[in-house]
Amino acid sequence: MKMNITKSYVILFLVVVMTNSLSNSEVLVSPVIETAQNDVCFVPCTSRYGHYECAFDCMHKRYKDGGCVHGRCCCKT
C-alpha cells in the first residue's frame, strides 16, 4: 500500500514538471512582442555597445529611434 502511494506521488510530480516545462508561455510570446514594437534587430548589446550607441546607429541608418531590447540592438521606424 505504501509503495503504491509513493509511486503515485512520483508520477504526479513528474507529470506536473513535464507540463510546466512544455507550457512556458514567456518563451513563445517574447518574440511576438519584440517584433510588434521594433522593426529591425541586429548586433548584440554589450557593455561597450549599449543603448546610446545602438540609438545613434539606428538614427544614422535613418530609423526613428533604437535601443537595446533583450540583449540586441533594435531600431524603430
mmCIF file of the N, C-alpha and C atoms, coordinates in Angstrom:
data_MODEL
# 
_entry.id   MODEL 
# 
loop_
_atom_site.group_PDB 
_atom_site.id 
_atom_site.type_symbol 
_atom_site.label_atom_id 
_atom_site.label_alt_id 
_atom_site.label_comp_id 
_atom_site.label_asym_id 
_atom_site.label_entity_id 
_atom_site.label_seq_id 
_atom_site.pdbx_PDB_ins_code 
_atom_site.Cartn_x 
_atom_site.Cartn_y 
_atom_site.Cartn_z 
_atom_site.occupancy 
_atom_site.B_iso_or_equiv 
_atom_site.pdbx_formal_charge 
_atom_site.auth_seq_id 
_atom_site.auth_comp_id 
_atom_site.auth_asym_id 
_atom_site.auth_atom_id 
_atom_site.pdbx_PDB_model_num 
ATOM 1   N N  . MET A 1 1  ? 0.822  -1.197 0.000   1.00 0.00 ? 1  MET A N  1 
ATOM 2   C CA . MET A 1 1  ? 0.000  0.000  0.000   1.00 0.00 ? 1  MET A CA 1 
ATOM 3   C C  . MET A 1 1  ? 0.863  1.257  0.000   1.00 0.00 ? 1  MET A C  1 
ATOM 4   N N  . LYS A 1 2  ? 1.886  1.295  0.862   1.00 0.00 ? 2  LYS A N  1 
ATOM 5   C CA . LYS A 1 2  ? 2.746  2.472  0.942   1.00 0.00 ? 2  LYS A CA 1 
ATOM 6   C C  . LYS A 1 2  ? 3.516  2.677  -0.367  1.00 0.00 ? 2  LYS A C  1 
ATOM 7   N N  . MET A 1 3  ? 3.920  1.599  -0.985  1.00 0.00 ? 3  MET A N  1 
ATOM 8   C CA . MET A 1 3  ? 4.653  1.673  -2.245  1.00 0.00 ? 3  MET A CA 1 
ATOM 9   C C  . MET A 1 3  ? 3.780  2.272  -3.347  1.00 0.00 ? 3  MET A C  1 
ATOM 10  N N  . ASN A 1 4  ? 2.506  1.928  -3.380  1.00 0.00 ? 4  ASN A N  1 
ATOM 11  C CA . ASN A 1 4  ? 1.590  2.457  -4.389  1.00 0.00 ? 4  ASN A CA 1 
ATOM 12  C C  . ASN A 1 4  ? 1.374  3.957  -4.215  1.00 0.00 ? 4  ASN A C  1 
ATOM 13  N N  . ILE A 1 5  ? 1.283  4.433  -2.980  1.00 0.00 ? 5  ILE A N  1 
ATOM 14  C CA . ILE A 1 5  ? 1.105  5.862  -2.722  1.00 0.00 ? 5  ILE A CA 1 
ATOM 15  C C  . ILE A 1 5  ? 2.352  6.628  -3.141  1.00 0.00 ? 5  ILE A C  1 
ATOM 16  N N  . THR A 1 6  ? 3.526  6.114  -2.795  1.00 0.00 ? 6  THR A N  1 
ATOM 17  C CA . THR A 1 6  ? 4.782  6.762  -3.180  1.00 0.00 ? 6  THR A CA 1 
ATOM 18  C C  . THR A 1 6  ? 4.917  6.801  -4.696  1.00 0.00 ? 6  THR A C  1 
ATOM 19  N N  . LYS A 1 7  ? 4.596  5.704  -5.345  1.00 0.00 ? 7  LYS A N  1 
ATOM 20  C CA . LYS A 1 7  ? 4.666  5.642  -6.807  1.00 0.00 ? 7  LYS A CA 1 
ATOM 21  C C  . LYS A 1 7  ? 3.700  6.655  -7.434  1.00 0.00 ? 7  LYS A C  1 
ATOM 22  N N  . SER A 1 8  ? 2.526  6.785  -6.870  1.00 0.00 ? 8  SER A N  1 
ATOM 23  C CA . SER A 1 8  ? 1.546  7.746  -7.382  1.00 0.00 ? 8  SER A CA 1 
ATOM 24  C C  . SER A 1 8  ? 2.040  9.179  -7.231  1.00 0.00 ? 8  SER A C  1 
ATOM 25  N N  . TYR A 1 9  ? 2.657  9.492  -6.096  1.00 0.00 ? 9  TYR A N  1 
ATOM 26  C CA . TYR A 1 9  ? 3.197  10.837 -5.891  1.00 0.00 ? 9  TYR A CA 1 
ATOM 27  C C  . TYR A 1 9  ? 4.342  11.136 -6.855  1.00 0.00 ? 9  TYR A C  1 
ATOM 28  N N  . VAL A 1 10 ? 5.183  10.162 -7.106  1.00 0.00 ? 10 VAL A N  1 
ATOM 29  C CA . VAL A 1 10 ? 6.292  10.357 -8.046  1.00 0.00 ? 10 VAL A CA 1 
ATOM 30  C C  . VAL A 1 10 ? 5.754  10.599 -9.451  1.00 0.00 ? 10 VAL A C  1 
ATOM 31  N N  . ILE A 1 11 ? 4.776  9.833  -9.854  1.00 0.00 ? 11 ILE A N  1 
ATOM 32  C CA . ILE A 1 11 ? 4.184  10.014 -11.187 1.00 0.00 ? 11 ILE A CA 1 
ATOM 33  C C  . ILE A 1 11 ? 3.508  11.377 -11.291 1.00 0.00 ? 11 ILE A C  1 
ATOM 34  N N  . LEU A 1 12 ? 2.769  11.763 -10.264 1.00 0.00 ? 12 LEU A N  1 
ATOM 35  C CA . LEU A 1 12 ? 2.118  13.072 -10.267 1.00 0.00 ? 12 LEU A CA 1 
ATOM 36  C C  . LEU A 1 12 ? 3.149  14.198 -10.352 1.00 0.00 ? 12 LEU A C  1 
ATOM 37  N N  . PHE A 1 13 ? 4.227  14.080 -9.592  1.00 0.00 ? 13 PHE A N  1 
ATOM 38  C CA . PHE A 1 13 ? 5.288  15.083 -9.624  1.00 0.00 ? 13 PHE A CA 1 
ATOM 39  C C  . PHE A 1 13 ? 5.891  15.198 -11.023 1.00 0.00 ? 13 PHE A C  1 
ATOM 40  N N  . LEU A 1 14 ? 6.178  14.074 -11.651 1.00 0.00 ? 14 LEU A N  1 
ATOM 41  C CA . LEU A 1 14 ? 6.759  14.094 -12.997 1.00 0.00 ? 14 LEU A CA 1 
ATOM 42  C C  . LEU A 1 14 ? 5.796  14.690 -14.022 1.00 0.00 ? 14 LEU A C  1 
ATOM 43  N N  . VAL A 1 15 ? 4.523  14.404 -13.890 1.00 0.00 ? 15 VAL A N  1 
ATOM 44  C CA . VAL A 1 15 ? 3.528  14.978 -14.806 1.00 0.00 ? 15 VAL A CA 1 
ATOM 45  C C  . VAL A 1 15 ? 3.475  16.491 -14.650 1.00 0.00 ? 15 VAL A C  1 
ATOM 46  N N  . VAL A 1 16 ? 3.498  16.981 -13.418 1.00 0.00 ? 16 VAL A N  1 
ATOM 47  C CA . VAL A 1 16 ? 3.474  18.427 -13.181 1.00 0.00 ? 16 VAL A CA 1 
ATOM 48  C C  . VAL A 1 16 ? 4.728  19.084 -13.740 1.00 0.00 ? 16 VAL A C  1 
ATOM 49  N N  . VAL A 1 17 ? 5.886  18.491 -13.518 1.00 0.00 ? 17 VAL A N  1 
ATOM 50  C CA . VAL A 1 17 ? 7.144  19.061 -14.020 1.00 0.00 ? 17 VAL A CA 1 
ATOM 51  C C  . VAL A 1 17 ? 7.152  19.082 -15.545 1.00 0.00 ? 17 VAL A C  1 
ATOM 52  N N  . MET A 1 18 ? 6.740  18.003 -16.168 1.00 0.00 ? 18 MET A N  1 
ATOM 53  C CA . MET A 1 18 ? 6.726  17.951 -17.633 1.00 0.00 ? 18 MET A CA 1 
ATOM 54  C C  . MET A 1 18 ? 5.721  18.941 -18.220 1.00 0.00 ? 18 MET A C  1 
ATOM 55  N N  . THR A 1 19 ? 4.561  19.058 -17.625 1.00 0.00 ? 19 THR A N  1 
ATOM 56  C CA . THR A 1 19 ? 3.552  20.000 -18.108 1.00 0.00 ? 19 THR A CA 1 
ATOM 57  C C  . THR A 1 19 ? 4.049  21.430 -17.992 1.00 0.00 ? 19 THR A C  1 
ATOM 58  N N  . ASN A 1 20 ? 4.682  21.743 -16.889 1.00 0.00 ? 20 ASN A N  1 
ATOM 59  C CA . ASN A 1 20 ? 5.207  23.092 -16.682 1.00 0.00 ? 20 ASN A CA 1 
ATOM 60  C C  . ASN A 1 20 ? 6.317  23.413 -17.675 1.00 0.00 ? 20 ASN A C  1 
ATOM 61  N N  . SER A 1 21 ? 7.194  22.472 -17.937 1.00 0.00 ? 21 SER A N  1 
ATOM 62  C CA . SER A 1 21 ? 8.302  22.745 -18.856 1.00 0.00 ? 21 SER A CA 1 
ATOM 63  C C  . SER A 1 21 ? 7.831  22.857 -20.303 1.00 0.00 ? 21 SER A C  1 
ATOM 64  N N  . LEU A 1 22 ? 6.771  22.163 -20.656 1.00 0.00 ? 22 LEU A N  1 
ATOM 65  C CA . LEU A 1 22 ? 6.271  22.223 -22.028 1.00 0.00 ? 22 LEU A CA 1 
ATOM 66  C C  . LEU A 1 22 ? 5.374  23.426 -22.290 1.00 0.00 ? 22 LEU A C  1 
ATOM 67  N N  . SER A 1 23 ? 4.881  24.061 -21.254 1.00 0.00 ? 23 SER A N  1 
ATOM 68  C CA . SER A 1 23 ? 3.964  25.182 -21.442 1.00 0.00 ? 23 SER A CA 1 
ATOM 69  C C  . SER A 1 23 ? 4.574  26.492 -20.965 1.00 0.00 ? 23 SER A C  1 
ATOM 70  N N  . ASN A 1 24 ? 5.808  26.760 -21.325 1.00 0.00 ? 24 ASN A N  1 
ATOM 71  C CA . ASN A 1 24 ? 6.467  28.002 -20.938 1.00 0.00 ? 24 ASN A CA 1 
ATOM 72  C C  . ASN A 1 24 ? 6.030  29.088 -21.912 1.00 0.00 ? 24 ASN A C  1 
ATOM 73  N N  . SER A 1 25 ? 4.995  29.840 -21.571 1.00 0.00 ? 25 SER A N  1 
ATOM 74  C CA . SER A 1 25 ? 4.413  30.821 -22.484 1.00 0.00 ? 25 SER A CA 1 
ATOM 75  C C  . SER A 1 25 ? 5.297  32.041 -22.679 1.00 0.00 ? 25 SER A C  1 
ATOM 76  N N  . GLU A 1 26 ? 6.190  32.352 -21.742 1.00 0.00 ? 26 GLU A N  1 
ATOM 77  C CA . GLU A 1 26 ? 7.051  33.527 -21.881 1.00 0.00 ? 26 GLU A CA 1 
ATOM 78  C C  . GLU A 1 26 ? 7.968  33.389 -23.090 1.00 0.00 ? 26 GLU A C  1 
ATOM 79  N N  . VAL A 1 27 ? 8.473  32.202 -23.332 1.00 0.00 ? 27 VAL A N  1 
ATOM 80  C CA . VAL A 1 27 ? 9.361  31.977 -24.469 1.00 0.00 ? 27 VAL A CA 1 
ATOM 81  C C  . VAL A 1 27 ? 8.600  32.145 -25.773 1.00 0.00 ? 27 VAL A C  1 
ATOM 82  N N  . LEU A 1 28 ? 7.370  31.696 -25.827 1.00 0.00 ? 28 LEU A N  1 
ATOM 83  C CA . LEU A 1 28 ? 6.596  31.780 -27.056 1.00 0.00 ? 28 LEU A CA 1 
ATOM 84  C C  . LEU A 1 28 ? 6.118  33.196 -27.354 1.00 0.00 ? 28 LEU A C  1 
ATOM 85  N N  . VAL A 1 29 ? 5.808  33.974 -26.348 1.00 0.00 ? 29 VAL A N  1 
ATOM 86  C CA . VAL A 1 29 ? 5.244  35.305 -26.546 1.00 0.00 ? 29 VAL A CA 1 
ATOM 87  C C  . VAL A 1 29 ? 6.326  36.352 -26.760 1.00 0.00 ? 29 VAL A C  1 
ATOM 88  N N  . SER A 1 30 ? 7.490  36.179 -26.208 1.00 0.00 ? 30 SER A N  1 
ATOM 89  C CA . SER A 1 30 ? 8.539  37.192 -26.236 1.00 0.00 ? 30 SER A CA 1 
ATOM 90  C C  . SER A 1 30 ? 8.890  37.678 -27.641 1.00 0.00 ? 30 SER A C  1 
ATOM 91  N N  . PRO A 1 31 ? 9.156  36.811 -28.634 1.00 0.00 ? 31 PRO A N  1 
ATOM 92  C CA . PRO A 1 31 ? 9.477  37.309 -29.967 1.00 0.00 ? 31 PRO A CA 1 
ATOM 93  C C  . PRO A 1 31 ? 8.330  38.065 -30.625 1.00 0.00 ? 31 PRO A C  1 
ATOM 94  N N  . VAL A 1 32 ? 7.098  37.705 -30.320 1.00 0.00 ? 32 VAL A N  1 
ATOM 95  C CA . VAL A 1 32 ? 5.954  38.386 -30.919 1.00 0.00 ? 32 VAL A CA 1 
ATOM 96  C C  . VAL A 1 32 ? 5.876  39.819 -30.415 1.00 0.00 ? 32 VAL A C  1 
ATOM 97  N N  . ILE A 1 33 ? 6.052  40.021 -29.121 1.00 0.00 ? 33 ILE A N  1 
ATOM 98  C CA . ILE A 1 33 ? 6.019  41.363 -28.542 1.00 0.00 ? 33 ILE A CA 1 
ATOM 99  C C  . ILE A 1 33 ? 7.169  42.194 -29.095 1.00 0.00 ? 33 ILE A C  1 
ATOM 100 N N  . GLU A 1 34 ? 8.348  41.602 -29.151 1.00 0.00 ? 34 GLU A N  1 
ATOM 101 C CA . GLU A 1 34 ? 9.514  42.330 -29.641 1.00 0.00 ? 34 GLU A CA 1 
ATOM 102 C C  . GLU A 1 34 ? 9.323  42.742 -31.092 1.00 0.00 ? 34 GLU A C  1 
ATOM 103 N N  . THR A 1 35 ? 8.799  41.870 -31.926 1.00 0.00 ? 35 THR A N  1 
ATOM 104 C CA . THR A 1 35 ? 8.592  42.176 -33.332 1.00 0.00 ? 35 THR A CA 1 
ATOM 105 C C  . THR A 1 35 ? 7.546  43.268 -33.504 1.00 0.00 ? 35 THR A C  1 
ATOM 106 N N  . ALA A 1 36 ? 6.538  43.275 -32.658 1.00 0.00 ? 36 ALA A N  1 
ATOM 107 C CA . ALA A 1 36 ? 5.483  44.269 -32.779 1.00 0.00 ? 36 ALA A CA 1 
ATOM 108 C C  . ALA A 1 36 ? 5.981  45.672 -32.436 1.00 0.00 ? 36 ALA A C  1 
ATOM 109 N N  . GLN A 1 37 ? 6.950  45.792 -31.549 1.00 0.00 ? 37 GLN A N  1 
ATOM 110 C CA . GLN A 1 37 ? 7.414  47.098 -31.102 1.00 0.00 ? 37 GLN A CA 1 
ATOM 111 C C  . GLN A 1 37 ? 8.655  47.581 -31.853 1.00 0.00 ? 37 GLN A C  1 
ATOM 112 N N  . ASN A 1 38 ? 9.403  46.694 -32.472 1.00 0.00 ? 38 ASN A N  1 
ATOM 113 C CA . ASN A 1 38 ? 10.647 47.058 -33.139 1.00 0.00 ? 38 ASN A CA 1 
ATOM 114 C C  . ASN A 1 38 ? 10.680 46.456 -34.535 1.00 0.00 ? 38 ASN A C  1 
ATOM 115 N N  . ASP A 1 39 ? 11.238 47.220 -35.463 1.00 0.00 ? 39 ASP A N  1 
ATOM 116 C CA . ASP A 1 39 ? 11.246 46.770 -36.848 1.00 0.00 ? 39 ASP A CA 1 
ATOM 117 C C  . ASP A 1 39 ? 12.442 45.889 -37.186 1.00 0.00 ? 39 ASP A C  1 
ATOM 118 N N  . VAL A 1 40 ? 13.635 46.297 -36.774 1.00 0.00 ? 40 VAL A N  1 
ATOM 119 C CA . VAL A 1 40 ? 14.844 45.570 -37.137 1.00 0.00 ? 40 VAL A CA 1 
ATOM 120 C C  . VAL A 1 40 ? 15.719 45.407 -35.904 1.00 0.00 ? 40 VAL A C  1 
ATOM 121 N N  . CYS A 1 41 ? 16.115 44.187 -35.614 1.00 0.00 ? 41 CYS A N  1 
ATOM 122 C CA . CYS A 1 41 ? 17.047 43.914 -34.521 1.00 0.00 ? 41 CYS A CA 1 
ATOM 123 C C  . CYS A 1 41 ? 18.293 43.271 -35.117 1.00 0.00 ? 41 CYS A C  1 
ATOM 124 N N  . PHE A 1 42 ? 19.462 43.806 -34.711 1.00 0.00 ? 42 PHE A N  1 
ATOM 125 C CA . PHE A 1 42 ? 20.686 43.251 -35.278 1.00 0.00 ? 42 PHE A CA 1 
ATOM 126 C C  . PHE A 1 42 ? 21.723 43.015 -34.199 1.00 0.00 ? 42 PHE A C  1 
ATOM 127 N N  . VAL A 1 43 ? 22.852 43.675 -34.193 1.00 0.00 ? 43 VAL A N  1 
ATOM 128 C CA . VAL A 1 43 ? 24.005 43.341 -33.347 1.00 0.00 ? 43 VAL A CA 1 
ATOM 129 C C  . VAL A 1 43 ? 23.644 43.221 -31.867 1.00 0.00 ? 43 VAL A C  1 
ATOM 130 N N  . PRO A 1 44 ? 24.342 42.355 -31.143 1.00 0.00 ? 44 PRO A N  1 
ATOM 131 C CA . PRO A 1 44 ? 24.102 42.226 -29.701 1.00 0.00 ? 44 PRO A CA 1 
ATOM 132 C C  . PRO A 1 44 ? 24.573 43.460 -28.935 1.00 0.00 ? 44 PRO A C  1 
ATOM 133 N N  . CYS A 1 45 ? 23.876 43.809 -27.885 1.00 0.00 ? 45 CYS A N  1 
ATOM 134 C CA . CYS A 1 45 ? 24.301 44.891 -26.993 1.00 0.00 ? 45 CYS A CA 1 
ATOM 135 C C  . CYS A 1 45 ? 25.276 44.323 -25.964 1.00 0.00 ? 45 CYS A C  1 
ATOM 136 N N  . THR A 1 46 ? 26.320 45.080 -25.684 1.00 0.00 ? 46 THR A N  1 
ATOM 137 C CA . THR A 1 46 ? 27.330 44.672 -24.711 1.00 0.00 ? 46 THR A CA 1 
ATOM 138 C C  . THR A 1 46 ? 27.610 45.845 -23.786 1.00 0.00 ? 46 THR A C  1 
ATOM 139 N N  . SER A 1 47 ? 28.613 45.688 -22.930 1.00 0.00 ? 47 SER A N  1 
ATOM 140 C CA . SER A 1 47 ? 28.985 46.801 -22.048 1.00 0.00 ? 47 SER A CA 1 
ATOM 141 C C  . SER A 1 47 ? 29.604 47.948 -22.847 1.00 0.00 ? 47 SER A C  1 
ATOM 142 N N  . ARG A 1 48 ? 30.216 47.654 -23.979 1.00 0.00 ? 48 ARG A N  1 
ATOM 143 C CA . ARG A 1 48 ? 30.815 48.704 -24.824 1.00 0.00 ? 48 ARG A CA 1 
ATOM 144 C C  . ARG A 1 48 ? 29.852 49.223 -25.890 1.00 0.00 ? 48 ARG A C  1 
ATOM 145 N N  . TYR A 1 49 ? 28.905 48.419 -26.263 1.00 0.00 ? 49 TYR A N  1 
ATOM 146 C CA . TYR A 1 49 ? 27.903 48.811 -27.262 1.00 0.00 ? 49 TYR A CA 1 
ATOM 147 C C  . TYR A 1 49 ? 26.545 48.753 -26.577 1.00 0.00 ? 49 TYR A C  1 
ATOM 148 N N  . GLY A 1 50 ? 26.152 49.870 -25.980 1.00 0.00 ? 50 GLY A N  1 
ATOM 149 C CA . GLY A 1 50 ? 24.936 49.916 -25.172 1.00 0.00 ? 50 GLY A CA 1 
ATOM 150 C C  . GLY A 1 50 ? 23.803 50.653 -25.849 1.00 0.00 ? 50 GLY A C  1 
ATOM 151 N N  . HIS A 1 51 ? 22.893 51.148 -25.028 1.00 0.00 ? 51 HIS A N  1 
ATOM 152 C CA . HIS A 1 51 ? 21.674 51.798 -25.513 1.00 0.00 ? 51 HIS A CA 1 
ATOM 153 C C  . HIS A 1 51 ? 21.972 53.026 -26.380 1.00 0.00 ? 51 HIS A C  1 
ATOM 154 N N  . TYR A 1 52 ? 22.890 53.874 -25.935 1.00 0.00 ? 52 TYR A N  1 
ATOM 155 C CA . TYR A 1 52 ? 23.161 55.116 -26.675 1.00 0.00 ? 52 TYR A CA 1 
ATOM 156 C C  . TYR A 1 52 ? 23.853 54.844 -28.008 1.00 0.00 ? 52 TYR A C  1 
ATOM 157 N N  . GLU A 1 53 ? 24.782 53.905 -28.032 1.00 0.00 ? 53 GLU A N  1 
ATOM 158 C CA . GLU A 1 53 ? 25.439 53.551 -29.292 1.00 0.00 ? 53 GLU A CA 1 
ATOM 159 C C  . GLU A 1 53 ? 24.436 52.938 -30.268 1.00 0.00 ? 53 GLU A C  1 
ATOM 160 N N  . CYS A 1 54 ? 23.559 52.117 -29.737 1.00 0.00 ? 54 CYS A N  1 
ATOM 161 C CA . CYS A 1 54 ? 22.526 51.496 -30.569 1.00 0.00 ? 54 CYS A CA 1 
ATOM 162 C C  . CYS A 1 54 ? 21.588 52.553 -31.152 1.00 0.00 ? 54 CYS A C  1 
ATOM 163 N N  . ALA A 1 55 ? 21.131 53.482 -30.312 1.00 0.00 ? 55 ALA A N  1 
ATOM 164 C CA . ALA A 1 55 ? 20.233 54.545 -30.781 1.00 0.00 ? 55 ALA A CA 1 
ATOM 165 C C  . ALA A 1 55 ? 20.913 55.398 -31.845 1.00 0.00 ? 55 ALA A C  1 
ATOM 166 N N  . PHE A 1 56 ? 22.193 55.716 -31.643 1.00 0.00 ? 56 PHE A N  1 
ATOM 167 C CA . PHE A 1 56 ? 22.938 56.507 -32.625 1.00 0.00 ? 56 PHE A CA 1 
ATOM 168 C C  . PHE A 1 56 ? 23.018 55.765 -33.955 1.00 0.00 ? 56 PHE A C  1 
ATOM 169 N N  . ASP A 1 57 ? 23.368 54.472 -33.915 1.00 0.00 ? 57 ASP A N  1 
ATOM 170 C CA . ASP A 1 57 ? 23.467 53.697 -35.152 1.00 0.00 ? 57 ASP A CA 1 
ATOM 171 C C  . ASP A 1 57 ? 22.118 53.593 -35.863 1.00 0.00 ? 57 ASP A C  1 
ATOM 172 N N  . CYS A 1 58 ? 21.043 53.441 -35.102 1.00 0.00 ? 58 CYS A N  1 
ATOM 173 C CA . CYS A 1 58 ? 19.715 53.364 -35.721 1.00 0.00 ? 58 CYS A CA 1 
ATOM 174 C C  . CYS A 1 58 ? 19.353 54.677 -36.405 1.00 0.00 ? 58 CYS A C  1 
ATOM 175 N N  . MET A 1 59 ? 19.605 55.792 -35.739 1.00 0.00 ? 59 MET A N  1 
ATOM 176 C CA . MET A 1 59 ? 19.298 57.092 -36.346 1.00 0.00 ? 59 MET A CA 1 
ATOM 177 C C  . MET A 1 59 ? 20.211 57.370 -37.531 1.00 0.00 ? 59 MET A C  1 
ATOM 178 N N  . HIS A 1 60 ? 21.454 56.890 -37.466 1.00 0.00 ? 60 HIS A N  1 
ATOM 179 C CA . HIS A 1 60 ? 22.380 57.038 -38.592 1.00 0.00 ? 60 HIS A CA 1 
ATOM 180 C C  . HIS A 1 60 ? 21.879 56.242 -39.805 1.00 0.00 ? 60 HIS A C  1 
ATOM 181 N N  . LYS A 1 61 ? 21.201 55.137 -39.550 1.00 0.00 ? 61 LYS A N  1 
ATOM 182 C CA . LYS A 1 61 ? 20.630 54.324 -40.628 1.00 0.00 ? 61 LYS A CA 1 
ATOM 183 C C  . LYS A 1 61 ? 19.228 54.796 -41.015 1.00 0.00 ? 61 LYS A C  1 
ATOM 184 N N  . ARG A 1 62 ? 18.841 55.986 -40.543 1.00 0.00 ? 62 ARG A N  1 
ATOM 185 C CA . ARG A 1 62 ? 17.585 56.653 -40.876 1.00 0.00 ? 62 ARG A CA 1 
ATOM 186 C C  . ARG A 1 62 ? 16.344 56.006 -40.268 1.00 0.00 ? 62 ARG A C  1 
ATOM 187 N N  . TYR A 1 63 ? 16.524 55.345 -39.125 1.00 0.00 ? 63 TYR A N  1 
ATOM 188 C CA . TYR A 1 63 ? 15.372 54.892 -38.351 1.00 0.00 ? 63 TYR A CA 1 
ATOM 189 C C  . TYR A 1 63 ? 14.996 55.986 -37.375 1.00 0.00 ? 63 TYR A C  1 
ATOM 190 N N  . LYS A 1 64 ? 13.778 55.958 -36.871 1.00 0.00 ? 64 LYS A N  1 
ATOM 191 C CA . LYS A 1 64 ? 13.290 56.981 -35.946 1.00 0.00 ? 64 LYS A CA 1 
ATOM 192 C C  . LYS A 1 64 ? 13.999 56.912 -34.599 1.00 0.00 ? 64 LYS A C  1 
ATOM 193 N N  . ASP A 1 65 ? 14.207 55.711 -34.080 1.00 0.00 ? 65 ASP A N  1 
ATOM 194 C CA . ASP A 1 65 ? 14.792 55.530 -32.750 1.00 0.00 ? 65 ASP A CA 1 
ATOM 195 C C  . ASP A 1 65 ? 15.328 54.112 -32.644 1.00 0.00 ? 65 ASP A C  1 
ATOM 196 N N  . GLY A 1 66 ? 15.991 53.823 -31.553 1.00 0.00 ? 66 GLY A N  1 
ATOM 197 C CA . GLY A 1 66 ? 16.502 52.481 -31.321 1.00 0.00 ? 66 GLY A CA 1 
ATOM 198 C C  . GLY A 1 66 ? 16.976 52.316 -29.897 1.00 0.00 ? 66 GLY A C  1 
ATOM 199 N N  . GLY A 1 67 ? 17.208 51.082 -29.522 1.00 0.00 ? 67 GLY A N  1 
ATOM 200 C CA . GLY A 1 67 ? 17.693 50.781 -28.186 1.00 0.00 ? 67 GLY A CA 1 
ATOM 201 C C  . GLY A 1 67 ? 17.884 49.289 -28.008 1.00 0.00 ? 67 GLY A C  1 
ATOM 202 N N  . CYS A 1 68 ? 18.491 48.921 -26.888 1.00 0.00 ? 68 CYS A N  1 
ATOM 203 C CA . CYS A 1 68 ? 18.745 47.513 -26.591 1.00 0.00 ? 68 CYS A CA 1 
ATOM 204 C C  . CYS A 1 68 ? 17.467 46.849 -26.073 1.00 0.00 ? 68 CYS A C  1 
ATOM 205 N N  . VAL A 1 69 ? 17.066 45.785 -26.741 1.00 0.00 ? 69 VAL A N  1 
ATOM 206 C CA . VAL A 1 69 ? 15.889 45.013 -26.357 1.00 0.00 ? 69 VAL A CA 1 
ATOM 207 C C  . VAL A 1 69 ? 16.298 43.548 -26.288 1.00 0.00 ? 69 VAL A C  1 
ATOM 208 N N  . HIS A 1 70 ? 16.154 42.957 -25.114 1.00 0.00 ? 70 HIS A N  1 
ATOM 209 C CA . HIS A 1 70 ? 16.513 41.549 -24.900 1.00 0.00 ? 70 HIS A CA 1 
ATOM 210 C C  . HIS A 1 70 ? 17.933 41.250 -25.375 1.00 0.00 ? 70 HIS A C  1 
ATOM 211 N N  . GLY A 1 71 ? 18.850 42.187 -25.135 1.00 0.00 ? 71 GLY A N  1 
ATOM 212 C CA . GLY A 1 71 ? 20.255 41.953 -25.456 1.00 0.00 ? 71 GLY A CA 1 
ATOM 213 C C  . GLY A 1 71 ? 20.647 42.215 -26.892 1.00 0.00 ? 71 GLY A C  1 
ATOM 214 N N  . ARG A 1 72 ? 19.746 42.752 -27.697 1.00 0.00 ? 72 ARG A N  1 
ATOM 215 C CA . ARG A 1 72 ? 20.068 43.077 -29.091 1.00 0.00 ? 72 ARG A CA 1 
ATOM 216 C C  . ARG A 1 72 ? 19.684 44.510 -29.387 1.00 0.00 ? 72 ARG A C  1 
ATOM 217 N N  . CYS A 1 73 ? 20.382 45.109 -30.343 1.00 0.00 ? 73 CYS A N  1 
ATOM 218 C CA . CYS A 1 73 ? 20.078 46.471 -30.769 1.00 0.00 ? 73 CYS A CA 1 
ATOM 219 C C  . CYS A 1 73 ? 18.918 46.412 -31.758 1.00 0.00 ? 73 CYS A C  1 
ATOM 220 N N  . CYS A 1 74 ? 17.818 47.079 -31.412 1.00 0.00 ? 74 CYS A N  1 
ATOM 221 C CA . CYS A 1 74 ? 16.615 47.071 -32.251 1.00 0.00 ? 74 CYS A CA 1 
ATOM 222 C C  . CYS A 1 74 ? 16.253 48.496 -32.648 1.00 0.00 ? 74 CYS A C  1 
ATOM 223 N N  . CYS A 1 75 ? 15.942 48.686 -33.927 1.00 0.00 ? 75 CYS A N  1 
ATOM 224 C CA . CYS A 1 75 ? 15.608 50.009 -34.460 1.00 0.00 ? 75 CYS A CA 1 
ATOM 225 C C  . CYS A 1 75 ? 14.111 50.095 -34.754 1.00 0.00 ? 75 CYS A C  1 
ATOM 226 N N  . LYS A 1 76 ? 13.555 51.303 -34.577 1.00 0.00 ? 76 LYS A N  1 
ATOM 227 C CA . LYS A 1 76 ? 12.130 51.555 -34.821 1.00 0.00 ? 76 LYS A CA 1 
ATOM 228 C C  . LYS A 1 76 ? 11.966 52.570 -35.948 1.00 0.00 ? 76 LYS A C  1 
ATOM 229 N N  . THR A 1 77 ? 10.882 52.418 -36.708 1.00 0.00 ? 77 THR A N  1 
ATOM 230 C CA . THR A 1 77 ? 10.608 53.403 -37.758 1.00 0.00 ? 77 THR A CA 1 
ATOM 231 C C  . THR A 1 77 ? 9.762  54.519 -37.218 1.00 0.00 ? 77 THR A C  1 
# 
